[in-house]
Amino acid sequence: MDLLDRAFVHQPALLCPVAADPAVAPEHADALANEPPPRSPLPADPLEATWDGLAEAVAETTRPGLSVIAVTAAERGVGASTIAVGLARALDRRGQRVAVLHGSPLHAGYHEDLLELSAEHDLVIVDAGPWFGPGRLRRDRLARLSQGCHAAIVVRRDGTAPMPAVAAAFEAVGLACLGEVLTFCPPQEMRPAA
């Protein structure tokens, strides 16, 4: 598990505290009395500056019409899901209404979910899973997987080779490439790829 994953997993679950309301009906008072005490506020995220830097980079590169961004990778286990959720949280802290959609157009209900989320939010981040495997990039497969997306971010492990062909493949299917994000690197080096 990389540092981003650990930072995300160690955040306690958000709970809505239940306050005792004097107007609560007597039959519900016992249920409220048995509620567990509210958890303390979330501790500071040690990687908040990293998340904010990524959110800033995304905010600078997005423009009107780019409201659905896919986060993808060449393989599973590189932290793309963590990047999608962390980026959404950071953009939310910046005041944007952001939703995360897990899946691809190959899953039932994807298009309906995407339309609904796009109508209700400023930005939808699609946790798209791997789009690129070993071998040749297939334009027809990429076009099917990227349906409904306006831009994409590619996640790769630090120390793996950059994927310059990906930007050209995105352009060929009409998708803006916002860049690559490196994971599995020391915190001080975790950064958007140049």
BELMODA-V17550 format. One record per pair of residues at least 4 apart in sequence whose C-alpha atoms are under 7 Angstrom apart, sorted by the first residue. I is the first residue (numbers start at 1). J is the second residue. D is the distance in Angstrom with one decimal. If there is no record, write none. Layout:
i=(I:I)
j=(J:J)
d=(D:D)
This chain:
i=(1:1:2:2:3:3:4:4:5:5:6:7:7:11:12:15:15:17:24:24:25:28:29:30:31:47:48:49:50:50:51:51:51:51:52:52:53:54:54:54:55:55:55:55:56:57:58:61:62:66:66:67:67:67:67:68:68:68:68:68:68:69:69:69:69:69:69:69:70:70:70:70:70:70:70:70:71:71:71:71:71:71:71:71:72:72:72:72:72:72:72:72:72:73:73:73:73:73:73:73:73:74:74:74:74:75:75:76:78:78:78:78:79:79:80:80:81:81:82:83:84:84:84:85:85:86:87:88:88:88:88:88:89:90:91:91:91:92:92:92:96:97:97:97:98:98:98:98:99:99:99:99:99:100:100:100:100:101:101:101:102:102:102:103:103:103:103:104:104:104:105:105:105:105:109:110:111:112:113:114:115:116:117:117:118:118:131:132:138:139:139:140:141:142:143:143:150:150:151:151:151:151:152:152:152:153:153:153:153:154:154:154:155:155:155:156:156:156:156:157:157:157:158:158:158:158:165:166:167:167:168:169:170:170:170:170:171:171:179:180:180:181:181:181:182:182:182:182:183:185:185:186)
j=(5:6:6:184:7:184:8:82:9:82:10:11:45:42:42:38:39:38:28:29:29:32:33:34:35:51:52:53:54:191:55:86:87:90:56:90:57:58:87:192:59:87:90:91:60:61:62:178:66:150:151:122:123:124:150:123:124:125:149:150:151:124:125:126:149:150:151:152:125:126:127:128:149:151:152:153:80:84:126:127:128:152:153:154:80:127:128:129:130:131:153:154:155:80:129:130:131:132:154:155:156:130:131:132:133:130:133:130:155:156:157:183:83:183:84:155:85:127:86:87:88:125:127:89:100:90:91:92:98:99:100:125:93:94:95:96:98:96:97:98:122:121:122:123:121:122:123:124:117:121:123:124:125:124:125:126:127:125:126:127:126:127:128:107:127:128:129:110:128:145:110:111:145:147:113:114:115:116:117:118:119:120:121:124:123:124:142:137:142:143:169:144:145:146:147:173:175:176:175:176:177:178:176:177:178:177:178:179:180:179:180:181:180:181:182:160:181:182:183:182:183:184:182:183:184:185:169:170:171:177:172:173:174:175:176:177:175:176:193:192:193:191:192:193:190:191:192:193:190:189:190:190)
d=(5.9:6.5:6.3:5.1:6.0:6.8:6.2:6.9:6.0:6.0:6.0:6.9:6.9:6.9:6.7:7.0:7.0:5.0:6.6:6.4:6.5:6.5:6.2:6.4:6.7:6.3:6.0:6.0:6.3:6.9:6.1:6.5:6.2:5.8:6.0:5.7:6.2:6.2:6.9:6.4:6.0:5.9:5.9:5.6:6.1:6.4:6.0:6.6:5.9:5.1:6.4:6.6:4.7:6.2:6.7:5.9:4.8:5.9:5.0:5.4:6.6:6.3:4.9:6.0:5.8:6.0:4.8:5.2:5.8:4.5:6.1:5.9:6.3:6.3:4.5:6.2:6.2:6.1:6.0:5.3:5.8:5.8:4.9:6.0:6.1:6.8:5.4:5.4:5.4:6.2:6.2:5.0:6.1:6.6:6.6:4.6:6.1:6.5:5.2:5.0:6.2:5.1:6.0:4.3:5.3:5.2:6.5:6.2:6.9:6.0:5.9:6.8:6.2:6.7:6.1:5.8:6.3:5.8:5.9:5.7:6.2:6.4:5.8:6.2:6.8:6.2:6.1:6.0:5.9:6.9:6.9:6.9:6.3:6.5:6.7:5.7:7.0:4.9:6.0:6.0:6.2:5.0:5.1:6.5:5.6:6.0:4.9:5.7:6.7:6.5:6.6:4.9:6.2:5.8:4.8:5.7:6.9:6.2:4.7:6.0:5.8:4.7:6.3:6.5:6.2:5.3:7.0:6.4:5.6:6.1:5.5:6.5:6.0:6.4:6.1:6.0:6.1:6.2:6.1:5.9:6.2:6.5:5.9:6.8:6.8:6.2:6.8:6.7:6.2:6.0:6.7:6.4:6.2:6.0:6.3:5.7:5.5:6.4:5.1:4.3:5.7:6.5:6.3:5.2:5.8:6.3:5.4:5.4:5.7:6.3:4.6:6.3:5.5:4.8:6.0:6.9:6.3:5.3:6.3:5.4:4.9:5.6:5.2:5.6:5.8:5.7:6.2:6.1:6.2:5.7:6.2:6.6:6.2:4.8:6.4:6.4:5.4:6.4:6.9:6.3:5.2:6.6:4.5:5.2:6.5:6.3:6.3:6.0:6.5:6.3:5.8:6.2)
